[in-house]
Amino acid sequence: MKKIFYLLVFSCTFAFAQADRVEPPFWWSGMHNPELQIMFYGKNIAQYQPVCNGVVINNVIKTENPNYVFVTVDTKGVPAGELVFDFKNNKNKTAFTQKYTLKNRREGSSQRDSFDSSDVIYLLMPDRFANGNPDNDTSKALNEKGDRSLPGGRHGGDIEGIIKNLDYLDELGATAVWSTPLCEDNDKGYSYHGYGQSDVYKIDARYGTNEDYARLSAELKKRDMKLIMDYVTNHWGAEHWMYKDLPTYNWIHQFPGYSQSNYRMTTQFDPNASQTDARQCMDGWFVPSMPDLDQSNPLVLNYLTQNAIWWIEYADLDGFRVDTYSYNDKEGIAKWTKAITDEYPNFNIVGEVWMHDQAQMAYWQKDSKIAAIQSYNSYLPSVMDFTLHDAIGGVFNEDQSGWDAGMQRVYDNFTNDFLYPDINNILVFMENHDTGRFNEIYKGDINKYKMALTLIATVRGIPQIYYGSEIGMAGDKGKGDADIRRDFPGGWDGDSNNAFTKSGRTAQQQQFFDFTSKLLNWRKNKDVIHNGKTTHYLPDNNVYVYFRYNTKESVMVVMNNSNESRTFGTIRFADNIKNYTTGTDVLTGKKVNLANEISMEPKSVMVLELK
């Protein structure tokens, strides 16, 4: 039997004029929050009054800028179809009409799964990963042109390049992709990082199209992989079209004009902080080229909330990483986060809270008892474990244990896990796009890489790796950000070294890749690592031992961070070894008799499945 679909049209009058911009450009029927605020933009559009018979208009807001009208409608019970708004003049005559589409949601969209501790997140910078379509390296409509000879320029990597190498990521063992921002960034220079966005409803043409981004999501799902969007709530770029014609004076923070943040995030919760210092942190601009958005303005907050939800629905997203989370208006960002997780109860959001104290980071995680002292809840499901990152950045060069040196520093990091309300839902990492590169710090020492990767892959939380680490890529942050964001070898036609393929890798690259792939693929199906409990033992002679266990299995991780061989007995681990007699090292296949002493080479690691 043929199914016939009818498109419902709610029409008042028909004409041919329309607004210059309508945002969100379309929406969906059946949302948890049925209230939708549509922004209509056009020359002196505020002189007209919008009406529509097909939907209830709850509110019409006109600001001091006559080029904007914000129309709030109630979509409850309104089926998918086309709305037509009439814009009436002062004589109640229709000056023009504007069509607006409500679409059907994907089945089960509100209950979508998200990334969690079963995943390994692969962070990449699209401009530096792979150039799948050289034809879009330059866009006539955008300022900065492609020039791979410039370290800080546009190099041409794009969405097509990511799609073409998804099998590589799957083979590696990654299960989720976090790309730095892909929306349009029309800065005149240094625009490749994408954090100075100029249009948040449009993928940058040098990366591809909105449709390409949705295709990337679909291709990932074919491989049972997930897509995480890097979302920026704190600021836009100075080339953003709305910055050039602000809807309201307080759409951005003004002092008046520009004032830079003091970057002192502690003022957000310091009970003794002055209001002046707190405001300078929260309202000050990150850099002069990034206007600081005022999330305390309900129009701004609603715009950002709806934009985030629009991308989740449109691109079928699996999560957000939120840039500079703790620089936002504290109350406003909590409302933004709660609105998204109310709409998608399982949706995970990890916020960048770059601090160096566990209590201060734990403050920002949802349901923090620390924040509750100040009657605050960020509603943010996940934060990034920067203190573990701090330890990883130096500990493997510390050959001897001390009171607060060597593996003791790693041990001490985990002693504060009680501060976090959801310890399994924090992001653990060796490096990212803003930090020094691990393989630069440790001079490409694969033994130290093996220890560090094993650590983040087997402790509590969600491991994230940074593109190229798995082939030994380095880069000196002291030379500038471009050096820690080098092009992935083989991502461009004509590259002499293609590390995307086994045949194209150097011997050293293959050694890094083989270890990474083996460990991460083993991790995929290990619930004991994803959700198991942890017991760790004080490091002895720079040897650190911890167990991940549940009711079904146990894994013993042993790291010898000393520059000497170590032999030690297992009697002190009896509580965790219990009735187990042997362990099999998943990295080498070697069997270890747990009744005997264990011997380890310098700077080595074992991951023993206990039997």
Beta strands, then each sheet from edge to edge (+ up, - down):
strand 1: 8-10
strand 2: 21-23
strand 3: 27-28
strand 4: 35-41
strand 5: 49-51
strand 6: 56-61
strand 7: 68-74
strand 8: 81-88
strand 9: 94-103
strand 10: 121-124
strand 11: 176-179
strand 12: 183-184
strand 13: 199-203
strand 14: 226-232
strand 15: 319-323
strand 16: 349-351
strand 17: 382-383
strand 18: 427-429
strand 19: 462-466
strand 20: 533-540
strand 21: 543-549
strand 22: 554-560
strand 23: 566-568
strand 24: 582-585
strand 25: 591-593
strand 26: 598-600
strand 27: 604-610
sheet 1: 1+ 8+ 5-
sheet 2: 1+ 8+ 9- 3-
sheet 3: 2+ 4- 7+ 6-
sheet 4: 17+ 16+ 15+ 14+ 11+ 10+ 19+ 18+
sheet 5: 12+ 13-
sheet 6: 20+ 21- 22+ 27- 24+ 25-
sheet 7: 23+ 26-
end
